[in-house]
Amino acid sequence: MANLPEQKALSNEDLRKIRSMRPGTPIDLQITSVSTTKRVRSEFVGMDGTRCIIIRFPDESKWGSLRDFIFTDNNIVVRYILEDETGEIIAFKVKVTLILTKPSHLIFTTFPLAIQSHDLRSETRAQTRMMVSLFEAKGSREICSCLVRDISLKGCRISVERSVKSRPALKQNVLMSFKDAFGSEVLLSGTVMNAKSDEVVFYYGIKFESSEEEVGQLLQKVMLSTD
């Protein structure tokens, strides 16, 4: 993951993954001195458009002196987990442009020219854009309509527009109403495990409580493949 390409046009999907970071997101920094390389932990502070990335300077009381590792014009490899959305480790290389000590100890870097990603999930997820209705498991009250972004035998990721007032809650038990290729309704039960958002939509990760056999039958009916 450290041998990142120096130049490559970022795709819209790449930019979305970078912009998914929120202030306070834990990050891993790979930093190199003349004689050695080390990994330290810090957190993402923010970004200024596509001009720079801002990172909190790692705690030297925990990681030791970093003067020989973090300095202007030195390269840093940044890694973070995009687990809530796509189950990926994202990595990119940036160059230190400025280090501030007051009012906060911060590192300013260039904006990445390229990213690499590695899927953390053991199961394959099929990418899709199916509209479904989400209901409370108890009472069957409709919560909202949503878009299924990807799906596997064990769970799925949905998105809900920010303009929608009623949305699912973390750890809520839900029913998802799918329409198969023949227009028949298929219901799957699940639990909302995580939530994240960007400027446009809210994303929710749902773990299926329905059996893998039931989910597999649905995938066949809507002509999706998890191979």
N, C-alpha and C positions, 0 to 999 in steps of 0.2 A: 504493500500500500504506500510505501514511501517514495517509490519511483514514479512520480506523477509527471505527465507530459507538461512541457513548459508553455505550450500555446495550443489553444483549441477554443473555438467559439462555444460559449455556454448556451445550451438549449434552454427553452422555456421551462422544461422539466428540471434541469439542473438549477436554474434560478429559484424555482419553487422550493426545491430541497434546501437550498441555502437560506432562503427567506423563512423557512419553517422554524429556524432557531428563534427562540424567545429569550429576552434578558433573564439570566440566571441558569440557562441551559448548561449542564456540566459538559466540559470538553476535555479532551486529552491532547497535550502538546508534545510533539516530538521535536526536541531541540538539540543542536549539535555545536560542540566547541571544536577547537583544533584537534583535540586528542580523543574525544569520546562523544557518544550520543546518549541522551537520557529522555525518559518520559515523565511528565509531570501532569498534574490535574489542575484545572482552573475553571473559569466560567465565562460564557459569552455575555458581553455587555450590550452590544448593539452594532448597527452599521449605518453608514451614511450613503443611502442609495447603492450605487455600484462603485463608489469611490473608495471606501475603506471599511475594514472590519475592526471592531473595538473589543479587546479581551482584557479581563482583569489580570494584573500581574500575579503569578503564582505566589503563594504564601512561602516565603523563604524560611520561616521558622519551621516549616514542615519539610521543605524540599532542599534546603541548604542554599548557599549562595548561587545565584544564577547570572552573575555579572558576565561570566565568560560564555554564556549560552544565549542570552537575550540582549541584543544590541542592534542599533540601527543598521540596516542593510543585510542582516542575517536572515536566513530562511527558516520558517517554522512550518511543520506539517500539523494541521489541525484535524482531529477526528471527533465525531460525535455520533450518537445513536439516534436514528430517526425511527425509533421503535413504535411509537404510537400510531404512525401512519403507514409506513411501508416495511417495517422490520429490516432496516438496513443500517450498516455502518457507513457513514459518509466521511470521506477524507479529501482534503485539498491543501495545496502548498501556497503560502503567502510570504511576503517579505516585510520585515519590520521597518516602518517609516518614522515612527516617533514613540518615545516613551515618556509618559508624564508621571510625576511623583506627587503633585498637588493639583487639585484637592483630593484626588484619588490616584492610586498607583495603577496606571492603565497602559496597555500596549495598543498602538495603532498600526495596522498593517494594510498592505495593498488588498484589493479585491481579488479573489481567486480567478484564474484564467481557465481552470479545468477542475473537475471533481472525479473521484472514483467512488464506487459504491460496492458493498458486499452484502448479499442477502443473509439475514440471520435466521430466517424461518426454515424449519426442516421440511415443511410441506409447500408444494407449489400453489400459488394463487393465480387464478384466472382473472385477467383484467376484463372488466365489463362496465356497462353503463345502463343498468336495469333500474327502472323506477319501481319502488315498492312502497307499501303503506306500513307504518309502524304503529303497533297497538300495545297498550298495557297488557301484561300477561293476566293480571287480575282485573276483572271488570270490563275488559275488551274495549276501553275507551281509545279512540284513535289519537295518537300523539301527533303525527305529522306524516307527510310524504317525504321520501328521501331517495337518494341515488346510491346504488351499490357500486362502489368503485372497483373492488376486487373481492373474490370469494374463493374459499377452499372448503374441504370437508369439515374443517374445525371451526371456521369463523369467517367473518367478512368485515370490510371497512365501508362505512356509509358516509355520505356528506349531506348536510342540511344547510340550505341558504340562510344567511344571517337575518334576512327579512322575516323568516318564519318565527312566530312568537312562542309556539309550543315545541319543546325539544326534549329528547330523552335525558335522564339523569344517570350519573355514575352508579353502577351496581344495580340498576333497575332491570327487572325481568321483563322481557318484551316478546311480542309475537310479530313476525315479519310476514306480510302477505305478498306473495309472488304470483305473477300470472305466467303460466307456461305458454308454449308455442300455440296451444289450442284455445287459449283464453280462460282455462280453468284455474281456480285459486289453489295455491299450495302454501300451507302455513308452516313456518319454522320457528321454534322457540330459542331464545338466547338471553345472554346477560351482557349489558353494556360494561365493558372492562376499562376503557380509557377514552379520553376526549382531548382534542386539540383544535386549533382554529388558525385561519389566516385572515387576510383582509376581506375575503369574500364569503367563505363558508366555514361551518363547524364540521370536524371529522370525528367519527366515533368508531371504535373497534368493538365488535360484538363477537362473543364466544358462543357458538351454538350449543344448546342443550339437547337439541334433536339428535338422533343417532346419525352416524356417518352414512348408514344405508339410506336414511330418509333424504339427507343432503345430496347424496350421490344420485338418487332418483330425480331430484329437482334439477341437478346440473344436466342430466341427460335430457330432461324434458325441455329445458331452455336452450339445449344444444351448446352447452359450454363443456370444455374439457379441462381437466386438471393435470393432464399429462405434460 
